[in-house]
């Protein structure tokens, strides 16, 4: 007879923590890519604005990962 592991009862919480880690991982990647883009891309206004927009998007994703926005409530 199989017994259920006591930690398996918390599956929804585990999924929530996993999605939080993924959101913060995405935010970190966007911030790093945008920062590196400012150094590697040509120094024209278009590319600098693009890199800055990627950095701002990374911070926005991280802020959303904190559940700071209340979209449907």
Secondary structure, DSSP 8 states (H G I E B T S, - for coil): -----GGGGGHHHHHHHHHHHHHHHHHHHHHHHHHHHHHHS-SSHHHHHHHHHHHHHHHHHHHHHTT---S--
